[in-house]
Amino acid sequence: TRHMAMQGLEHKDDELKVYMVVIDVVSGQDLPAKDIDGKSDPFCQISVLDVKDKTKVIKNELNPQFNEKFTYKFFKNPKKVTFEVYDKDLTSNEFMGYAEFDLDKQLS
């Protein structure tokens, strides 16, 4: 089987593709207040294929400045990136918002 796999790599049709995705999570605006004091402690969770990352938590803020960069490399077309914003609490994280970007549409 090893010999067959190596033969497959010699064909031009089986060219290895690497997809690089660079995401800048800059800020949030006018987020809903989820805490008793009228503020929130937001963070953003990023999902690309089966990889998840998150920004740092910005305490007591409805207009957070995250300014974080995430770089990924995949051998499979990631097709979309999802962003979910949560309010960090001691016992659970409250959902605040969601956005999804179709990378095929953004890059064509």
N, CA, C and O atoms as a GROMACS GRO file, in nm:
protein
  432
    1THR      N    1   0.082  -0.121   0.000
    1THR     CA    2   0.000   0.000   0.000
    1THR      C    3   0.086   0.126   0.000
    1THR      O    4   0.046   0.227  -0.059
    2ARG      N    5   0.199   0.125   0.062
    2ARG     CA    6   0.284   0.244   0.063
    2ARG      C    7   0.326   0.279  -0.079
    2ARG      O    8   0.327   0.397  -0.114
    3HIS      N    9   0.361   0.182  -0.159
    3HIS     CA   10   0.404   0.205  -0.297
    3HIS      C   11   0.290   0.269  -0.378
    3HIS      O   12   0.314   0.361  -0.457
    4MET      N   13   0.168   0.222  -0.360
    4MET     CA   14   0.054   0.277  -0.432
    4MET      C   15   0.030   0.424  -0.393
    4MET      O   16   0.000   0.506  -0.480
    5ALA      N   17   0.042   0.456  -0.266
    5ALA     CA   18   0.020   0.593  -0.221
    5ALA      C   19   0.124   0.686  -0.282
    5ALA      O   20   0.091   0.798  -0.320
    6MET      N   21   0.248   0.642  -0.290
    6MET     CA   22   0.352   0.725  -0.348
    6MET      C   23   0.327   0.745  -0.497
    6MET      O   24   0.352   0.854  -0.549
    7GLN      N   25   0.277   0.644  -0.565
    7GLN     CA   26   0.246   0.659  -0.707
    7GLN      C   27   0.138   0.764  -0.726
    7GLN      O   28   0.143   0.842  -0.821
    8GLY      N   29   0.039   0.765  -0.636
    8GLY     CA   30  -0.070   0.861  -0.647
    8GLY      C   31  -0.021   1.004  -0.636
    8GLY      O   32  -0.077   1.093  -0.699
    9LEU      N   33   0.082   1.028  -0.558
    9LEU     CA   34   0.135   1.164  -0.542
    9LEU      C   35   0.207   1.214  -0.665
    9LEU      O   36   0.227   1.334  -0.680
   10GLU      N   37   0.246   1.124  -0.755
   10GLU     CA   38   0.317   1.165  -0.874
   10GLU      C   39   0.225   1.227  -0.978
   10GLU      O   40   0.272   1.300  -1.065
   11HIS      N   41   0.096   1.202  -0.972
   11HIS     CA   42   0.001   1.257  -1.068
   11HIS      C   43  -0.022   1.404  -1.042
   11HIS      O   44  -0.036   1.445  -0.927
   12LYS      N   45  -0.025   1.485  -1.147
   12LYS     CA   46  -0.048   1.629  -1.133
   12LYS      C   47  -0.186   1.660  -1.078
   12LYS      O   48  -0.205   1.763  -1.013
   13ASP      N   49  -0.282   1.574  -1.102
   13ASP     CA   50  -0.419   1.596  -1.054
   13ASP      C   51  -0.428   1.587  -0.901
   13ASP      O   52  -0.521   1.640  -0.841
   14ASP      N   53  -0.333   1.521  -0.839
   14ASP     CA   54  -0.336   1.501  -0.695
   14ASP      C   55  -0.246   1.601  -0.622
   14ASP      O   56  -0.190   1.570  -0.517
   15GLU      N   57  -0.233   1.720  -0.677
   15GLU     CA   58  -0.149   1.824  -0.620
   15GLU      C   59  -0.196   1.858  -0.479
   15GLU      O   60  -0.316   1.873  -0.455
   16LEU      N   61  -0.103   1.871  -0.387
   16LEU     CA   62  -0.135   1.905  -0.250
   16LEU      C   63  -0.164   2.054  -0.239
   16LEU      O   64  -0.083   2.136  -0.283
   17LYS      N   65  -0.278   2.090  -0.181
   17LYS     CA   66  -0.314   2.230  -0.164
   17LYS      C   67  -0.312   2.262  -0.015
   17LYS      O   68  -0.358   2.184   0.068
   18VAL      N   69  -0.260   2.380   0.017
   18VAL     CA   70  -0.260   2.429   0.154
   18VAL      C   71  -0.340   2.558   0.155
   18VAL      O   72  -0.314   2.650   0.077
   19TYR      N   73  -0.438   2.564   0.243
   19TYR     CA   74  -0.523   2.683   0.258
   19TYR      C   75  -0.479   2.756   0.384
   19TYR      O   76  -0.481   2.700   0.493
   20MET      N   77  -0.440   2.881   0.366
   20MET     CA   78  -0.400   2.962   0.480
   20MET      C   79  -0.509   3.063   0.508
   20MET      O   80  -0.552   3.137   0.419
   21VAL      N   81  -0.554   3.066   0.633
   21VAL     CA   82  -0.661   3.158   0.674
   21VAL      C   83  -0.605   3.245   0.786
   21VAL      O   84  -0.560   3.195   0.889
   22VAL      N   85  -0.608   3.377   0.765
   22VAL     CA   86  -0.563   3.472   0.866
   22VAL      C   87  -0.684   3.556   0.906
   22VAL      O   88  -0.749   3.618   0.822
   23ILE      N   89  -0.714   3.556   1.034
   23ILE     CA   90  -0.832   3.626   1.086
   23ILE      C   91  -0.788   3.731   1.187
   23ILE      O   92  -0.717   3.701   1.282
   24ASP      N   93  -0.832   3.853   1.166
   24ASP     CA   94  -0.812   3.961   1.262
   24ASP      C   95  -0.945   3.987   1.331
   24ASP      O   96  -1.040   4.031   1.267
   25VAL      N   97  -0.952   3.960   1.459
   25VAL     CA   98  -1.071   3.992   1.538
   25VAL      C   99  -1.042   4.128   1.600
   25VAL      O  100  -0.962   4.140   1.692
   26VAL      N  101  -1.110   4.231   1.549
   26VAL     CA  102  -1.077   4.368   1.587
   26VAL      C  103  -1.161   4.415   1.706
   26VAL      O  104  -1.106   4.450   1.810
   27SER      N  105  -1.293   4.416   1.690
   27SER     CA  106  -1.374   4.474   1.797
   27SER      C  107  -1.519   4.428   1.787
   27SER      O  108  -1.560   4.363   1.691
   28GLY      N  109  -1.595   4.464   1.890
   28GLY     CA  110  -1.739   4.446   1.892
   28GLY      C  111  -1.802   4.581   1.922
   28GLY      O  112  -1.740   4.665   1.988
   29GLN      N  113  -1.923   4.602   1.875
   29GLN     CA  114  -1.989   4.731   1.898
   29GLN      C  115  -2.131   4.711   1.948
   29GLN      O  116  -2.204   4.626   1.898
   30ASP      N  117  -2.168   4.790   2.046
   30ASP     CA  118  -2.305   4.792   2.099
   30ASP      C  119  -2.354   4.652   2.137
   30ASP      O  120  -2.465   4.613   2.102
   31LEU      N  121  -2.270   4.578   2.208
   31LEU     CA  122  -2.310   4.445   2.253
   31LEU      C  123  -2.414   4.457   2.364
   31LEU      O  124  -2.416   4.557   2.436
   32PRO      N  125  -2.500   4.357   2.378
   32PRO     CA  126  -2.602   4.363   2.483
   32PRO      C  127  -2.542   4.347   2.623
   32PRO      O  128  -2.445   4.273   2.642
   33ALA      N  129  -2.600   4.416   2.718
   33ALA     CA  130  -2.559   4.404   2.859
   33ALA      C  131  -2.616   4.274   2.915
   33ALA      O  132  -2.737   4.253   2.913
   34LYS      N  133  -2.529   4.188   2.964
   34LYS     CA  134  -2.573   4.060   3.018
   34LYS      C  135  -2.554   4.049   3.170
   34LYS      O  136  -2.608   3.959   3.233
   35ASP      N  137  -2.478   4.142   3.227
   35ASP     CA  138  -2.452   4.137   3.371
   35ASP      C  139  -2.543   4.235   3.445
   35ASP      O  140  -2.597   4.328   3.385
   36ILE      N  141  -2.559   4.214   3.573
   36ILE     CA  142  -2.646   4.297   3.658
   36ILE      C  143  -2.605   4.444   3.656
   36ILE      O  144  -2.691   4.532   3.666
   37ASP      N  145  -2.476   4.472   3.642
   37ASP     CA  146  -2.427   4.610   3.644
   37ASP      C  147  -2.443   4.684   3.510
   37ASP      O  148  -2.394   4.796   3.494
   38GLY      N  149  -2.512   4.621   3.414
   38GLY     CA  150  -2.535   4.685   3.284
   38GLY      C  151  -2.419   4.672   3.187
   38GLY      O  152  -2.416   4.739   3.084
   39LYS      N  153  -2.325   4.587   3.220
   39LYS     CA  154  -2.208   4.563   3.134
   39LYS      C  155  -2.205   4.416   3.094
   39LYS      O  156  -2.295   4.339   3.128
   40SER      N  157  -2.100   4.378   3.022
   40SER     CA  158  -2.074   4.239   2.987
   40SER      C  159  -1.924   4.216   2.990
   40SER      O  160  -1.845   4.311   2.991
   41ASP      N  161  -1.885   4.089   2.990
   41ASP     CA  162  -1.745   4.049   2.984
   41ASP      C  163  -1.727   3.963   2.857
   41ASP      O  164  -1.716   3.841   2.866
   42PRO      N  165  -1.726   4.028   2.740
   42PRO     CA  166  -1.731   3.953   2.614
   42PRO      C  167  -1.598   3.890   2.572
   42PRO      O  168  -1.490   3.938   2.604
   43PHE      N  169  -1.613   3.778   2.500
   43PHE     CA  170  -1.503   3.719   2.425
   43PHE      C  171  -1.562   3.662   2.298
   43PHE      O  172  -1.682   3.635   2.290
   44CYS      N  173  -1.477   3.642   2.197
   44CYS     CA  174  -1.521   3.592   2.068
   44CYS      C  175  -1.460   3.455   2.044
   44CYS      O  176  -1.339   3.437   2.058
   45GLN      N  177  -1.544   3.358   2.007
   45GLN     CA  178  -1.496   3.225   1.972
   45GLN      C  179  -1.496   3.212   1.820
   45GLN      O  180  -1.597   3.243   1.755
   46ILE      N  181  -1.385   3.169   1.763
   46ILE     CA  182  -1.370   3.153   1.620
   46ILE      C  183  -1.366   3.005   1.588
   46ILE      O  184  -1.297   2.929   1.655
   47SER      N  185  -1.441   2.963   1.485
   47SER     CA  186  -1.441   2.823   1.443
   47SER      C  187  -1.412   2.814   1.294
   47SER      O  188  -1.479   2.878   1.212
   48VAL      N  189  -1.311   2.734   1.260
   48VAL     CA  190  -1.276   2.706   1.120
   48VAL      C  191  -1.256   2.556   1.111
   48VAL      O  192  -1.169   2.500   1.177
   49LEU      N  193  -1.338   2.491   1.028
   49LEU     CA  194  -1.340   2.344   1.022
   49LEU      C  195  -1.356   2.291   1.164
   49LEU      O  196  -1.452   2.326   1.233
   50ASP      N  197  -1.264   2.206   1.211
   50ASP     CA  198  -1.278   2.150   1.346
   50ASP      C  199  -1.187   2.220   1.448
   50ASP      O  200  -1.165   2.168   1.557
   51VAL      N  201  -1.136   2.338   1.412
   51VAL     CA  202  -1.047   2.414   1.501
   51VAL      C  203  -1.125   2.528   1.565
   51VAL      O  204  -1.195   2.603   1.496
   52LYS      N  205  -1.112   2.541   1.696
   52LYS     CA  206  -1.177   2.651   1.769
   52LYS      C  207  -1.071   2.727   1.848
   52LYS      O  208  -0.981   2.668   1.909
   53ASP      N  209  -1.084   2.859   1.847
   53ASP     CA  210  -0.999   2.947   1.926
   53ASP      C  211  -1.088   3.052   1.988
   53ASP      O  212  -1.204   3.066   1.950
   54LYS      N  213  -1.034   3.125   2.083
   54LYS     CA  214  -1.111   3.237   2.138
   54LYS      C  215  -1.019   3.351   2.178
   54LYS      O  216  -0.901   3.332   2.207
   55THR      N  217  -1.076   3.468   2.177
   55THR     CA  218  -1.002   3.588   2.217
   55THR      C  219  -0.996   3.594   2.369
   55THR      O  220  -1.057   3.514   2.440
   56LYS      N  221  -0.920   3.689   2.417
   56LYS     CA  222  -0.920   3.715   2.561
   56LYS      C  223  -1.055   3.776   2.600
   56LYS      O  224  -1.125   3.831   2.515
   57VAL      N  225  -1.089   3.766   2.726
   57VAL     CA  226  -1.212   3.826   2.779
   57VAL      C  227  -1.184   3.973   2.807
   57VAL      O  228  -1.082   4.006   2.868
   58ILE      N  229  -1.274   4.061   2.762
   58ILE     CA  230  -1.264   4.204   2.792
   58ILE      C  231  -1.369   4.234   2.899
   58ILE      O  232  -1.488   4.228   2.872
   59LYS      N  233  -1.324   4.265   3.018
   59LYS     CA  234  -1.416   4.284   3.132
   59LYS      C  235  -1.490   4.417   3.127
   59LYS      O  236  -1.435   4.520   3.089
   60ASN      N  237  -1.617   4.410   3.167
   60ASN     CA  238  -1.703   4.530   3.184
   60ASN      C  239  -1.705   4.621   3.060
   60ASN      O  240  -1.678   4.740   3.070
   61GLU      N  241  -1.736   4.562   2.945
   61GLU     CA  242  -1.729   4.639   2.821
   61GLU      C  243  -1.838   4.597   2.723
   61GLU      O  244  -1.861   4.478   2.702
   62LEU      N  245  -1.904   4.695   2.662
   62LEU     CA  246  -2.004   4.667   2.558
   62LEU      C  247  -1.952   4.699   2.419
   62LEU      O  248  -2.017   4.669   2.319
   63ASN      N  249  -1.833   4.761   2.413
   63ASN     CA  250  -1.767   4.793   2.286
   63ASN      C  251  -1.621   4.747   2.293
   63ASN      O  252  -1.529   4.828   2.290
   64PRO      N  253  -1.601   4.614   2.302
   64PRO     CA  254  -1.466   4.561   2.327
   64PRO      C  255  -1.372   4.580   2.207
   64PRO      O  256  -1.413   4.571   2.092
   65GLN      N  257  -1.247   4.605   2.239
   65GLN     CA  258  -1.139   4.609   2.140
   65GLN      C  259  -1.055   4.483   2.161
   65GLN      O  260  -0.975   4.476   2.255
   66PHE      N  261  -1.073   4.384   2.075
   66PHE     CA  262  -1.000   4.259   2.090
   66PHE      C  263  -0.859   4.267   2.029
   66PHE      O  264  -0.761   4.232   2.094
   67ASN      N  265  -0.852   4.313   1.906
   67ASN     CA  266  -0.723   4.329   1.835
   67ASN      C  267  -0.635   4.204   1.846
   67ASN      O  268  -0.520   4.212   1.889
   68GLU      N  269  -0.691   4.090   1.806
   68GLU     CA  270  -0.617   3.964   1.808
   68GLU      C  271  -0.615   3.902   1.670
   68GLU      O  272  -0.712   3.911   1.595
   69LYS      N  273  -0.504   3.837   1.637
   69LYS     CA  274  -0.487   3.774   1.506
   69LYS      C  275  -0.473   3.623   1.524
   69LYS      O  276  -0.403   3.577   1.615
   70PHE      N  277  -0.540   3.548   1.437
   70PHE     CA  278  -0.534   3.402   1.438
   70PHE      C  279  -0.495   3.356   1.297
   70PHE      O  280  -0.551   3.403   1.198
   71THR      N  281  -0.399   3.264   1.289
   71THR     CA  282  -0.353   3.213   1.160
   71THR      C  283  -0.367   3.061   1.160
   71THR      O  284  -0.325   2.994   1.254
   72TYR      N  285  -0.426   3.009   1.053
   72TYR     CA  286  -0.448   2.865   1.040
   72TYR      C  287  -0.400   2.818   0.903
   72TYR      O  288  -0.402   2.892   0.806
   73LYS      N  289  -0.356   2.692   0.899
   73LYS     CA  290  -0.323   2.627   0.772
   73LYS      C  291  -0.400   2.495   0.768
   73LYS      O  292  -0.400   2.418   0.863
   74PHE      N  293  -0.465   2.472   0.653
   74PHE     CA  294  -0.545   2.351   0.635
   74PHE      C  295  -0.509   2.285   0.503
   74PHE      O  296  -0.467   2.352   0.408
   75PHE      N  297  -0.527   2.154   0.496
   75PHE     CA  298  -0.510   2.080   0.372
   75PHE      C  299  -0.645   2.056   0.304
   75PHE      O  300  -0.652   1.995   0.198
   76LYS      N  301  -0.750   2.105   0.366
   76LYS     CA  302  -0.887   2.093   0.315
   76LYS      C  303  -0.944   2.234   0.309
   76LYS      O  304  -0.918   2.316   0.397
   77ASN      N  305  -1.023   2.263   0.206
   77ASN     CA  306  -1.083   2.395   0.191
   77ASN      C  307  -1.174   2.423   0.311
   77ASN      O  308  -1.272   2.352   0.332
   78PRO      N  309  -1.143   2.527   0.390
   78PRO     CA  310  -1.223   2.555   0.510
   78PRO      C  311  -1.363   2.608   0.480
   78PRO      O  312  -1.452   2.594   0.565
   79LYS      N  313  -1.386   2.667   0.367
   79LYS     CA  314  -1.516   2.716   0.320
   79LYS      C  315  -1.583   2.823   0.404
   79LYS      O  316  -1.639   2.917   0.348
   80LYS      N  317  -1.580   2.813   0.537
   80LYS     CA  318  -1.646   2.916   0.618
   80LYS      C  319  -1.577   2.936   0.752
   80LYS      O  320  -1.507   2.848   0.802
   81VAL      N  321  -1.598   3.054   0.807
   81VAL     CA  322  -1.549   3.089   0.940
   81VAL      C  323  -1.670   3.136   1.020
   81VAL      O  324  -1.751   3.214   0.969
   82THR      N  325  -1.683   3.090   1.143
   82THR     CA  326  -1.792   3.138   1.228
   82THR      C  327  -1.734   3.210   1.350
   82THR      O  328  -1.630   3.173   1.403
   83PHE      N  329  -1.807   3.312   1.390
   83PHE     CA  330  -1.772   3.392   1.507
   83PHE      C  331  -1.890   3.390   1.602
   83PHE      O  332  -2.002   3.420   1.562
   84GLU      N  333  -1.866   3.353   1.726
   84GLU     CA  334  -1.970   3.355   1.828
   84GLU      C  335  -1.918   3.440   1.944
   84GLU      O  336  -1.805   3.421   1.990
   85VAL      N  337  -2.000   3.533   1.990
   85VAL     CA  338  -1.961   3.619   2.101
   85VAL      C  339  -2.040   3.578   2.224
   85VAL      O  340  -2.161   3.559   2.219
   86TYR      N  341  -1.968   3.565   2.335
   86TYR     CA  342  -2.027   3.524   2.461
   86TYR      C  343  -1.988   3.620   2.572
   86TYR      O  344  -1.886   3.688   2.564
   87ASP      N  345  -2.072   3.625   2.674
   87ASP     CA  346  -2.040   3.696   2.798
   87ASP      C  347  -1.986   3.593   2.895
   87ASP      O  348  -2.053   3.494   2.926
   88LYS      N  349  -1.865   3.614   2.943
   88LYS     CA  350  -1.800   3.522   3.037
   88LYS      C  351  -1.858   3.541   3.176
   88LYS      O  352  -1.855   3.651   3.231
   89ASP      N  353  -1.910   3.434   3.232
   89ASP     CA  354  -1.961   3.434   3.369
   89ASP      C  355  -1.894   3.322   3.448
   89ASP      O  356  -1.829   3.235   3.390
   90LEU      N  357  -1.911   3.324   3.578
   90LEU     CA  358  -1.848   3.223   3.662
   90LEU      C  359  -1.898   3.082   3.634
   90LEU      O  360  -1.820   2.987   3.628
   91THR      N  361  -2.029   3.068   3.615
   91THR     CA  362  -2.086   2.934   3.598
   91THR      C  363  -2.106   2.892   3.453
   91THR      O  364  -2.094   2.774   3.420
   92SER      N  365  -2.138   2.990   3.366
   92SER     CA  366  -2.159   2.955   3.224
   92SER      C  367  -2.134   3.080   3.140
   92SER      O  368  -2.121   3.190   3.192
   93ASN      N  369  -2.129   3.060   3.010
   93ASN     CA  370  -2.110   3.170   2.917
   93ASN      C  371  -2.241   3.197   2.845
   93ASN      O  372  -2.300   3.107   2.786
   94GLU      N  373  -2.285   3.323   2.849
   94GLU     CA  374  -2.411   3.360   2.784
   94GLU      C  375  -2.387   3.403   2.641
   94GLU      O  376  -2.298   3.484   2.613
   95PHE      N  377  -2.466   3.348   2.551
   95PHE     CA  378  -2.456   3.380   2.409
   95PHE      C  379  -2.496   3.525   2.385
   95PHE      O  380  -2.596   3.572   2.439
   96MET      N  381  -2.418   3.596   2.304
   96MET     CA  382  -2.446   3.736   2.273
   96MET      C  383  -2.469   3.762   2.124
   96MET      O  384  -2.545   3.852   2.088
   97GLY      N  385  -2.405   3.684   2.038
   97GLY     CA  386  -2.421   3.710   1.895
   97GLY      C  387  -2.340   3.612   1.811
   97GLY      O  388  -2.257   3.536   1.862
   98TYR      N  389  -2.368   3.615   1.680
   98TYR     CA  390  -2.312   3.516   1.588
   98TYR      C  391  -2.295   3.578   1.450
   98TYR      O  392  -2.378   3.658   1.406
   99ALA      N  393  -2.188   3.542   1.382
   99ALA     CA  394  -2.168   3.582   1.242
   99ALA      C  395  -2.096   3.468   1.171
   99ALA      O  396  -2.016   3.397   1.231
  100GLU      N  397  -2.126   3.453   1.043
  100GLU     CA  398  -2.064   3.349   0.963
  100GLU      C  399  -2.019   3.410   0.831
  100GLU      O  400  -2.092   3.486   0.769
  101PHE      N  401  -1.898   3.376   0.788
  101PHE     CA  402  -1.845   3.424   0.662
  101PHE      C  403  -1.818   3.307   0.570
  101PHE      O  404  -1.751   3.211   0.608
  102ASP      N  405  -1.870   3.316   0.450
  102ASP     CA  406  -1.847   3.216   0.346
  102ASP      C  407  -1.717   3.253   0.276
  102ASP      O  408  -1.713   3.350   0.200
  103LEU      N  409  -1.611   3.177   0.300
  103LEU     CA  410  -1.481   3.209   0.242
  103LEU      C  411  -1.479   3.195   0.091
  103LEU      O  412  -1.408   3.269   0.023
  104ASP      N  413  -1.557   3.102   0.036
  104ASP     CA  414  -1.564   3.086  -0.110
  104ASP      C  415  -1.615   3.215  -0.175
  104ASP      O  416  -1.562   3.257  -0.277
  105LYS      N  417  -1.716   3.278  -0.116
  105LYS     CA  418  -1.770   3.402  -0.170
  105LYS      C  419  -1.675   3.519  -0.149
  105LYS      O  420  -1.663   3.606  -0.235
  106GLN      N  421  -1.607   3.522  -0.034
  106GLN     CA  422  -1.515   3.631  -0.003
  106GLN      C  423  -1.392   3.630  -0.095
  106GLN      O  424  -1.336   3.735  -0.125
  107LEU      N  425  -1.351   3.513  -0.137
  107LEU     CA  426  -1.227   3.501  -0.214
  107LEU      C  427  -1.249   3.494  -0.365
  107LEU      O  428  -1.152   3.493  -0.442
  108SER      N  429  -1.374   3.491  -0.408
  108SER     CA  430  -1.398   3.481  -0.553
  108SER      C  431  -1.427   3.615  -0.615
  108SER      O  432  -1.449   3.624  -0.735
   0.00000   0.00000   0.00000
